[in-house]
Amino acid sequence: MPRRTTAPVPVALAALAALAGLTACSAEPAPPAAPAAPQHRPAAVPVTTALPADVADMVLPTTGEQTRWTQGLDAFGRLAADTAVRACLAETRTPAPPHEPPAFVRFSEIPDLPFIGRNGFNGVIVPGSADPAPDRPAAGAGQQQVQNRCMDTGRTVDQSLRTLYVKLQGQWFQEEAGLRRHPQVVAALRGFGPCLAAHKVEAADENAFFALVDRRLQDGDTAGEHALAGTYATCMKPVEDVRGELRRALGERFRAAHRQEIAALGTALPARIRDLERRYSVRISFPAL
């Protein structure tokens, strides 16, 4: 999934997806994903399953903790889509193409520092997702046609949920990304590189830091990656202390300006979630500490 933001972003590996092409991105901007290690089943963490008291928290996060709701919502669409794809393939006993299971993917522009500090940057498995499809010989023309048709079905399922919120969410992410250029945030970010150096991490800025994280993940260096995650949580905290206050104020203004759309989401989004849960026998869930 390409990075979709107008602000400078850290280097990151592609986000884990349910099937290749299944998480088609809209034109609306959104924050980039934090690095996720490829080619292995991501870790599991505790989850919650109850929807937040304010549905808007799933769509318009203003804190790292609230992004757990956002991750759950996005991952739920991929989980329902993946389930639909597998059911479609099973009708003709067509094998699924190799792919990673749906995973919770975090946002770098609104970092969840406590979660990162405890769990690292790796992708987190979504409960109820199937195991990755094993490597098989390339599918024949007939099987490829079935796979393409079934993946189209999956995209339709995912979009039936995303279309309810993606435009409004994209507008919020675009405004939030502008905070990176705020003078107070720019000043706070100047301390990030020196903080890394004080912790003996050889990275001058976020781009270099996440490139280093990616290398640790690619090498399977779990201990090294977790150490970097702890350092990131420490060094980014002063930045988030500044940006978090600005983000909360911006979020209040944004919600006030979009009161009608948010009110409509409060009815439509839970109804669509429950419909997909019933139809595909899946359950929405959200990562928790």
C-alpha positions as CSV (number, residue, x, y, z in Angstrom):
1,M,0.0,0.0,0.0
2,P,1.6,3.3,-1.0
3,R,2.2,6.0,1.5
4,R,-0.5,8.6,1.2
5,T,0.4,11.8,2.9
6,T,1.5,15.3,2.0
7,A,4.1,15.5,4.9
8,P,7.6,13.9,4.9
9,V,7.3,10.4,6.0
10,P,9.6,7.7,7.4
11,V,10.8,4.9,5.1
12,A,8.6,1.9,5.6
13,L,8.1,-1.6,4.2
14,A,4.8,-2.3,2.4
15,A,1.9,-2.9,4.8
16,L,0.7,-6.4,5.3
17,A,-2.5,-6.9,3.2
18,A,-5.1,-9.7,3.0
19,L,-4.4,-10.5,-0.7
20,A,-2.4,-8.7,-3.3
21,G,-4.4,-5.8,-4.7
22,L,-7.2,-6.4,-2.2
23,T,-6.7,-3.2,-0.2
24,A,-7.0,-0.9,-3.1
25,C,-6.2,2.7,-1.9
26,S,-8.5,5.6,-2.4
27,A,-7.3,8.9,-3.6
28,E,-7.8,10.4,-0.2
29,P,-4.5,10.9,1.8
30,A,-3.8,8.9,5.0
31,P,-0.8,8.5,7.3
32,P,1.9,6.1,6.3
33,A,2.1,2.7,8.0
34,A,4.8,1.8,10.4
35,P,7.3,-0.8,9.2
36,A,5.9,-4.4,9.0
37,A,8.1,-7.4,8.5
38,P,7.2,-9.5,5.4
39,Q,7.0,-13.2,4.7
40,H,6.0,-14.5,8.2
41,R,3.0,-14.5,10.4
42,P,3.0,-11.4,12.6
43,A,2.7,-11.5,16.3
44,A,-0.5,-11.7,18.3
45,V,-1.4,-9.2,21.1
46,P,-4.4,-8.8,23.4
47,V,-7.5,-7.3,21.7
48,T,-10.8,-5.7,22.6
49,T,-14.0,-6.3,20.6
50,A,-16.4,-3.6,21.8
51,L,-16.8,-0.6,19.6
52,P,-15.7,2.7,21.2
53,A,-18.3,4.9,22.9
54,D,-17.7,7.5,20.2
55,V,-17.6,6.0,16.8
56,A,-15.8,9.0,15.4
57,D,-12.7,7.8,17.3
58,M,-12.3,5.0,14.8
59,V,-12.2,7.4,11.9
60,L,-10.7,10.6,13.3
61,P,-8.0,9.6,15.8
62,T,-6.2,12.4,17.7
63,T,-4.0,10.2,19.9
64,G,-1.8,7.2,19.5
65,E,-4.2,5.2,21.7
66,Q,-7.2,6.1,19.5
67,T,-5.3,4.8,16.4
68,R,-5.9,1.4,17.8
69,W,-9.6,1.9,17.0
70,T,-8.6,3.0,13.5
71,Q,-6.3,0.0,12.9
72,G,-9.2,-2.3,14.0
73,L,-11.6,-0.7,11.6
74,D,-9.3,-0.8,8.6
75,A,-8.2,-4.4,9.5
76,F,-11.8,-5.5,9.9
77,G,-12.6,-4.5,6.3
78,R,-9.6,-6.6,5.1
79,L,-10.6,-9.5,7.3
80,A,-14.1,-9.5,5.9
81,A,-12.8,-9.2,2.4
82,D,-10.3,-12.0,2.9
83,T,-13.1,-14.3,4.3
84,A,-15.2,-13.4,1.2
85,V,-12.3,-14.2,-1.1
86,R,-11.7,-17.6,0.5
87,A,-15.3,-18.5,0.4
88,C,-15.4,-17.6,-3.3
89,L,-12.3,-19.7,-4.0
90,A,-13.7,-22.6,-2.1
91,E,-16.7,-22.8,-4.4
92,T,-14.4,-24.1,-7.2
93,R,-11.7,-25.5,-4.9
94,T,-9.3,-22.9,-6.4
95,P,-6.2,-22.4,-4.2
96,A,-5.5,-18.9,-2.8
97,P,-2.4,-17.2,-4.1
98,P,0.4,-16.7,-1.6
99,H,-0.3,-13.7,0.7
100,E,0.1,-12.5,4.2
101,P,-2.9,-12.6,6.6
102,P,-4.7,-9.3,7.5
103,A,-2.8,-7.4,10.2
104,F,-3.2,-4.3,12.3
105,V,-0.9,-1.7,10.8
106,R,0.0,1.4,12.8
107,F,0.4,5.0,11.7
108,S,3.7,6.9,11.9
109,E,2.1,10.3,11.9
110,I,0.1,9.6,15.0
111,P,2.5,7.2,16.8
112,D,1.2,5.0,19.6
113,L,4.3,5.3,21.7
114,P,3.2,3.0,24.7
115,F,2.2,0.2,22.2
116,I,5.4,0.6,20.2
117,G,7.5,0.6,23.3
118,R,6.0,-2.7,24.4
119,N,5.4,-4.5,21.1
120,G,7.9,-3.0,18.6
121,F,7.1,-2.0,15.0
122,N,6.2,-5.4,13.6
123,G,2.7,-6.1,12.2
124,V,0.1,-7.6,14.6
125,I,-2.1,-10.4,13.5
126,V,-5.9,-9.9,13.3
127,P,-7.8,-12.5,15.3
128,G,-9.8,-14.7,13.0
129,S,-7.5,-14.4,10.0
130,A,-6.5,-17.5,8.2
131,D,-2.9,-18.8,7.9
132,P,-0.9,-17.5,5.0
133,A,-1.4,-19.6,1.8
134,P,1.5,-21.9,1.1
135,D,3.7,-21.4,-1.9
136,R,2.4,-23.3,-4.9
137,P,3.3,-23.5,-8.5
138,A,1.9,-20.6,-10.6
139,A,-1.8,-20.9,-11.2
140,G,-3.0,-21.8,-14.6
141,A,-5.1,-19.4,-16.8
142,G,-8.4,-20.9,-15.5
143,Q,-7.4,-20.6,-11.9
144,Q,-6.1,-17.1,-12.3
145,Q,-9.4,-16.0,-13.7
146,V,-11.2,-17.4,-10.7
147,Q,-8.6,-15.8,-8.4
148,N,-9.1,-12.4,-10.1
149,R,-12.9,-12.7,-9.9
150,C,-12.8,-13.6,-6.2
151,M,-10.4,-10.8,-5.4
152,D,-12.8,-8.4,-7.1
153,T,-15.4,-9.8,-4.7
154,G,-13.1,-9.1,-1.8
155,R,-12.4,-5.5,-2.9
156,T,-16.1,-4.9,-3.1
157,V,-16.6,-6.1,0.4
158,D,-13.8,-4.0,1.7
159,Q,-15.0,-0.9,-0.1
160,S,-18.5,-1.4,1.2
161,L,-17.1,-0.4,4.6
162,R,-14.4,2.0,3.6
163,T,-16.7,4.2,1.4
164,L,-18.6,5.1,4.6
165,Y,-15.6,6.9,6.1
166,V,-12.6,7.2,3.8
167,K,-13.4,10.6,2.4
168,L,-13.9,12.2,5.8
169,Q,-10.9,10.3,7.3
170,G,-8.7,11.4,4.4
171,Q,-9.6,15.1,5.0
172,W,-8.7,14.7,8.7
173,F,-5.4,12.9,7.9
174,Q,-4.5,15.6,5.4
175,E,-5.1,18.4,8.0
176,E,-3.3,16.5,10.7
177,A,-0.3,15.9,8.5
178,G,0.2,19.6,8.3
179,L,1.1,19.7,12.0
180,R,4.5,18.4,11.0
181,R,5.2,21.9,9.6
182,H,4.1,23.7,12.7
183,P,7.0,25.7,14.1
184,Q,6.6,24.1,17.6
185,V,6.7,20.6,16.1
186,V,9.7,21.5,13.8
187,A,11.5,22.7,16.9
188,A,10.7,19.6,18.8
189,L,11.8,17.3,16.0
190,R,15.3,18.9,16.1
191,G,15.9,17.0,19.3
192,F,15.0,13.6,17.8
193,G,18.3,12.9,16.1
194,P,20.4,14.0,19.1
195,C,18.3,11.8,21.3
196,L,19.0,8.8,19.1
197,A,22.7,9.6,19.2
198,A,22.6,9.7,23.0
199,H,21.1,6.2,22.9
200,K,23.9,5.1,20.5
201,V,21.5,4.7,17.5
202,E,23.2,5.8,14.3
203,A,20.4,7.6,12.5
204,A,20.2,11.3,11.9
205,D,16.4,11.6,11.4
206,E,13.2,9.6,11.1
207,N,13.9,8.4,7.6
208,A,17.3,7.0,8.6
209,F,15.8,5.5,11.7
210,F,13.1,3.6,10.0
211,A,15.5,2.4,7.4
212,L,17.4,0.9,10.3
213,V,14.3,-0.6,11.7
214,D,13.5,-2.2,8.3
215,R,16.9,-3.8,8.2
216,R,16.5,-5.3,11.7
217,L,13.1,-6.7,10.6
218,Q,14.5,-8.1,7.4
219,D,17.3,-9.7,9.3
220,G,14.9,-11.3,11.8
221,D,16.7,-9.4,14.6
222,T,13.8,-9.2,17.0
223,A,15.9,-8.1,20.0
224,G,17.5,-5.3,18.0
225,E,14.1,-4.2,16.6
226,H,12.6,-4.1,20.0
227,A,15.5,-2.1,21.4
228,L,15.0,0.4,18.6
229,A,11.3,0.6,19.4
230,G,12.0,1.5,23.0
231,T,14.4,4.2,21.9
232,Y,11.9,5.6,19.4
233,A,9.2,5.7,22.1
234,T,11.6,7.7,24.4
235,C,13.0,10.1,21.7
236,M,9.6,10.8,20.1
237,K,7.8,11.5,23.3
238,P,8.9,15.2,23.5
239,V,7.7,15.6,19.9
240,E,4.3,13.9,20.7
241,D,3.9,16.0,23.8
242,V,3.9,19.1,21.6
243,R,2.1,17.7,18.6
244,G,-0.5,15.9,20.7
245,E,-1.7,19.2,22.2
246,L,-1.9,20.8,18.8
247,R,-3.6,17.7,17.4
248,R,-6.3,17.7,20.0
249,A,-7.2,21.3,19.4
250,L,-7.2,20.7,15.6
251,G,-9.4,17.6,16.2
252,E,-12.0,19.6,18.1
253,R,-12.2,22.2,15.3
254,F,-12.4,19.5,12.7
255,R,-15.2,17.7,14.4
256,A,-17.1,20.9,14.9
257,A,-16.8,21.7,11.2
258,H,-18.0,18.2,10.2
259,R,-20.7,17.6,12.7
260,Q,-23.3,16.3,10.2
261,E,-21.0,13.8,8.6
262,I,-19.9,12.5,12.0
263,A,-23.5,12.1,13.1
264,A,-24.3,10.1,10.0
265,L,-21.3,7.8,10.7
266,G,-22.6,7.2,14.2
267,T,-25.5,5.4,12.7
268,A,-24.2,4.0,9.4
269,L,-20.8,2.6,10.5
270,P,-21.9,0.3,13.4
271,A,-24.7,-1.0,11.2
272,R,-22.4,-1.9,8.4
273,I,-19.9,-3.5,10.8
274,R,-22.6,-5.7,12.3
275,D,-23.9,-6.6,8.9
276,L,-20.4,-7.8,7.8
277,E,-19.9,-9.6,11.0
278,R,-23.1,-11.6,10.5
279,R,-22.5,-12.2,6.8
280,Y,-19.0,-13.4,7.0
281,S,-18.9,-14.8,10.6
282,V,-16.1,-12.5,11.6
283,R,-15.6,-10.1,14.5
284,I,-14.1,-6.7,14.6
285,S,-11.3,-6.3,17.1
286,F,-8.8,-3.7,18.2
287,P,-5.2,-4.1,19.5
288,A,-4.8,-3.5,23.2
289,L,-1.9,-3.2,25.7
